[in-house]
């Protein structure tokens, strides 16, 4: 049974989609005015992993993540660089797609842009005004927070505690400092669209409300994003949708924790950040992905070089284990020897891996627990003696491990095996050398029966072992 922590209820709840086996999921995407920092990338990787696990467990997922391609930050950056807002958006959307590819993110079902849904936004703002939850002043339109008793339920913020300049924008046109913009009248040099109130552009919060409804309906199952979006963005999304459409827009709200640097929140405004591009250019892409999901998604994760180095070593351990099993399968298949009976211990370990991984991930997408199950299985693989299992059970082990790694977004590409292929030769050599090391350990322990069995099994598959004064040597028949 899958349980998820719902930010709205502040507790774990049993996950039950609104529409049978269909999960409708919206994740706030980037505002495309700059290179995303590695903290943004954590959100990308976290929710991609959640989506992959949902699909693995049998759900059909419609996954929407947007591009905010018009807002104050976009306009400020475009003016500073002397380019059109649309050109700035195109540049950083392309950068996002490159980062998504390097982090092995599955393509979204749809990547809507805010500027593609201006008519939807105008319609929603009109409904809010019609329902008496907003007001227009000199071409600007604001949401009236005092008209919504439930405001603050997601964030836990008491609206009475909000003050202008602290958690809300200062604007003399507002009737109340807590109110927020739904529509902004045009200013010189800004992109704008026609509306009943003025030629202007949407407020940031309005964009995600309408895109979620347009592609997923109201209500939908999961809305995800970084912890920093709980207030004001997601709080305001709930307010808008409730005021316009008369119901809560989302069943489960999921938020990932901050990426910190020296225990402080990573932030562009504070200048203490690393871009995703910088990190991906300096570390193995799979290791970066592994690092981003190595902590529980709701907890903070500290960024430092040691953490990336440890992630690199972890991924290398996985690769070595996968290559070792592939090498053993290759030896068995090349020799054309009979299949050994599937070893009961290995079969039990495979079943335990699958059960343990699903159990951990079903507890609010506990990736550290899932990763721990993977490494427990790898330790089991590394202790296997040569006579354990034939090619069939080893293929089953490899397939099971591969499926679970894919949920984590890790793909261990198979090395091509063929005559003269250097990578294949290295795998073969490494596997035989490992078996001979185990044979030497058995001999030193006076376990001659096991030592002889290793030598005889190697001979069966075409590897001749010769003991010399300098140690054992081997050659292929």
N, C-alpha and C positions, 0 to 999 in steps of 0.2 A: 504494500500500500504506500503510495507516494504522499509525502507530507511536505508542504511548503510554508515558509514563514511569510505571512501576509503583513506588510507594513501597516495596513489600515486597521487590522484587529490586534496587531502587536503579539501574535502568537502563531504557532504552527497549526495548519489546518489540513485536513484530508483534501487531496486534489481531486476535484470532480468537474470536468469541463461542462460548460453550459449546453453544449450541443453534441451529445453522444461521444464519439471518438475523435472529434475535430477540436483541436486547440487553436484558438485565435490569439496571436501574440504580437504586441507592438513594443518596440524598444526605441527609445529616443536616440537618434543618430547625431552626427556632428553638425555643429554650425561651421560652415565651410569658409572660414575667414583666415585660417592659419593651419600650420602643420599640427595634427593631433599630438598631444603629449602621451607618454607611456601610461599615464593614469586613464586617459580616454580609452587606450587600447585594452586596458583590463576589462572595461565594460563590454567592449566588442567580444573578447574571448570568453568571458563568463557566460553571456547570454547565448552565444553560439554553442557552448557546451551544454547548456540547459536544453536548448532546442534539440541537439543531437540525442540527448538522453531520452527526451520525450518521444522522439521518432523511434529510437531503439526499442522502447517499451510498447510500441504499437500505435501511438497516436499519429494522426495526420495533422501536421502543423502548417498553418498559414502564418508566415513570419514577415512582419513589416518593420522596416527601420528607415527613417526618413533622412533627408538632407534639409537643414534649415538654410535656405539660400537667400534670405533677405531678413535683416534685423539691424539693430544699431551697430553691432560690432562689424558686420559685413560692410555697412556704409562707411564707417570710420576708416576701416582698412583700405577700402577701394579709393576713397578720397586721398588718403595718405600716399598710396602708390600711384595715383593718377590713372586708374583703370576703371572700366565699367564693373559694376557689381556682378553682372552675369559672367564676365570673363574671370573675375576672382573666384566665383563659385566653380566654374569649369575646371580651373587649375587645381583647386583643393579637393574637388570630388574625384578627380583623376588620382590624386595622391592617396586619398582614402582607399580607393579601389586597389591600388598597388599594395598598400599596407594590409588590406583584407586578404589579398592573395598570399602574401608572405606569412601571415598568421594562420593561413588555412581556414578562413571563415567560409562557411557554406553561403552561396548567394542567397540573398533574401528573396522571398516570393515577389516582393515589389519594393523598390526604393523611391518613394514619392518625394517630390520637391514641393516646398511650401508655395512657390510661385505658380505651381500647376493647379492650386486649389483656392485661388482668390475668391471665385464665385461661391464656393462652399463656406468660406469664412464670412463673407458678406451675409449669406443666408443665416448662419448661426448667430452673428451679432444682431441681426434683425429680430430673431426669435427672443433673444435675451432682453432686448428693449421692449418688445411686445409683451413679455411676461413681467415687466416692471422690475427687472433685476439690474438695469443699467441706465445710463443717461448720456446724452450728447452735449458737448460744449465746444462751440467754435470749430466744428468739424472733427473733433476728437470724440471718441466714445469710450466710456469707462464702465467697469463692472462695479456695482454697488455692494460691497462686502456686507454691509449692515442688513441687507435683505436675505442673507443666507445664514440661518442659524447653525448649520452643520460646518461652517467654514472653520478650518483648523483641525478637523478630525484626523486627517492623514498625518500631519506633521506634529500634532499635539500642541501647536502654538495657540495661545489664547489671543484672539484678534484684538482684545483690549490692550494687550501688552505691546502691540506694534506701534512704532513711532516713525515719523518721516525721517529719512536719512539713515535709519538704522537697518531695518530689514525691507523697507519699501522705498520706491523712487519718490523724490521730491517733485511735486508738480502743483503749481498754484491753482490750476483749473479743477483739481479734484475736490469733490464735496467732503471727502474724508481721506486722510493720508494713506489709509489702508487700501483704498480702491486701486485697481490696476487697469492698464490700457487694453482695450479690445481692438481699437482702430486708431491710427495716428494720421492726422492731416498732413498733407504734403509739405515738405520744406524744400527750399531751393537745392537742386542737384541730387535729390533723392528719387529713386524709382517709385512710381505710384500707379494706382489703378482707380477706376471710377467706383463710387459707392453712393448710396443715398445721403450720406452725411458730408462727404468731401472726397476730393481726389486725394488718395493717401495709400497707406499700406497697413497690413495687419500687425497687431501686437504679437509678441513671441508666443505667448501661451495659447492663443487662439489656433495657431497653426497645427499643433499636434492633436488638439481635440477633434478638429474636422478630418484630419487625415486618418486618425484611428477609426472614426465612425465611417468614413467613406469606404475603407477597405475591409473592415472587420465587423461593422455594425455596432449597435449599442444594446446591451452591454457586451463586452468581449472578455476573454479569460484572463490574460496576463498582460500587465503593463510593466516594463522594466526600464531601468536606468540607474545612473549613479546616485549615491546617497545625497549628493549636493543638489539633486533635482527635486527632492521631496518638497522643499519649500524654497521659492514660491511656485516653481513651475508646475509640479504635479498637483499641488494643492489647488492651484488656479485652474488646472484642467478639469478637476472634479467640479469646481464651482461653476465653470462655464457650461459643461455638459449637463449638469443637474438643472441649471437654470433654463437652458435652451430646450432640453429634451425630456426633462421630468424624471430622470432616473440616474442612479450611479452608473458611470460608464464602464467600470472595470470590477471584476470579481477578486482578482489577486494582484496586489502591488508588490513587486520584488525590486530590491535595491542593493547594489553591490557597494561594499565599503570603499573608503578612500585608499588610493595608493599614496603612501607617505614617503618622505625623504628625510632621513635623520629624525623620524617620528613626527615630523610636521607635514600637514596636508600639502601635497604637490599641487601647485597652482601657477598658472601663467601670470596672474595678477601679482603674485609674490615673487615671481622670477626664479623660483626654486623648482625647476622641472627639467626633464630630458624629453626630447621629442621621440615619438615612436620610430621615426626614421633613423635618428642617431643610434638608438639601441639595436634596431634590426640590422643596421650596417656594421655593427661591431660584434654581434653575437649570432650564433646559429639560430635560424628562425624557429626551429622546433623547440629549442631550449627557451626562447623568449615566450612562446606559447605555453610551455610547461610551467615556467615561472609565474605567469599571469593567473594560472588556475591552481597553483600549488597550495594556496591558502583558502580557507572557506570564504565563499564569495561575499558574505555579509561582514566579514572581519577586515580590519585594515591590513595592508600588505606593505612592508617597507622595501623601498627600492635602494639597492646598493650593489656594487660590483661583486661582492662575495655571494650574494643571493643568485646573481646571474651565472657565476662560475659553478655554484652548486647545482643549478638547474642544468647546465651544460654537462656536468658529470653524470647526473641522473639520466639524461637522455642517452648518453653514451653507454651507460650500463644496460639500458633497454635494448639499444641497437646491438650490443655485443651478445646479449642473450638470444635475441632473434636470429642473428647471424650464426651463432653456434648451433641452434636447432636446425636451421636450414642446412648447415654443413653436415650435420649428422644424417639428415634425410638424404642429402646428395650422395653421401658415402654408401648408404644402404641401397639406393636406387641405381647408382652406377654399377655396383657389384652384381646386381640382379639376384641378390641372395633372397632366401625365403624370409617372409615377414615374421618377426618375433611376435609372440602373443602380447597383446596390450598389457602393459604393466598396471596392476591394480592401484598401486600407489599414485602413479601419474594420473590415471583416470580420475581418482578421487580428488587429486589436486586441481584438475581442470574444473570439475564440478564445484569445488569449494571456491575457486576464483570467480566464476560467474555468479554464484549465489552471494558471495561476500561483496562483490563490486555493486551488484544491484541493490543489496541491502543498504550499503553506505550511501549510494547516490539517491536512494528513495527517501533518505532522511534529509530533506531540504538541500538536495544536490551537493552532498558532502564530498567534494573532489579530493581533499586530503585523505579521507578514508578510502575512497576508490583507488587512489594512487598507492596507498599502503598495501591494499590487496594485490595489486599488480606486482609490487616488489617482493611480497611474500611468495608469490608464485615463481618469480624469477630466481629467488634463493632456492626454491625447491628444484627448479630446472638445473641449477648449477651444481646440485649435489648428486645428480643422477649418475649412476655408473653405466658403462657402455651397454650392458645387457638389458637395461631397463627400456622396455617398449620397442616396437618396430616402427617403420615409417608411418604407418596409419595413425597410431596414437600420437606420434610426434607432429604429424600434420594437423591433427585435431587440436593439440596444444597451441600450435602456431596460429591456427585460424581463430581460436577463442581469444587469444591474446590480441590478435590483430583487430578484431571487432571492438574490443574494449578500448584499445588505444585510439581507434578511430572516433569513439565517443568523446575522448579527451582532445581530439583534434590532432593527434600525433599519427603520422603515417611513416612507417618504416619500409621504405621502398626496397623491393627485392632486388638483390644483385643478380645480374644475368649470368647464368652458368653455361659455359661453352668451351670448346677447345681453345687453348691459348688465352683464355680470359683471366687476367691477373687477379681480379677481385675474387673470382671463384677459387683460384688456386690458393689464395691466402686463407679463405674460409676452410678449405680442405686441410691445409697444412696445420692451421690452428687447432682444428678439431682433433686431428690425429695426435698432435703434440700434447693436448690436454689429456687424451686417453692414456698416453704413455706416462704422463706424470702421475695419474691415478694408479697405473700399474706399478710404478716405482714405490709409491706410498704403500701399496698392498704388500709388496715384497719386503719393505723395511719392517712392516708390522708382522712379518712371517705368515701373511695370509696368502699362501702360494696358490691355493685353489682359485682365488679371485684373479691373481696375477696371470695364471695360465689361461683362465677363461677369457681375459681381455686379449691376450696374444692370439688365442685360437679364433675368437670372433673377428679380430682384425684380419687374420689370414683368410677367413671365409669370404670377406668382402674385398680381398685382393691386396691387402697391405701386409707385407712381409716384415717382421720385426727381427732384428739381430742384436743380441747383447754383446757389447764390447767393453774393454777396460775403461773406456771413456764414457760409458753409458749406452743406452739403447739407440739404435738407428733404425730407420725404416725406408722401404721403397715399395712402389706399386709393382704388381706383377705385370 
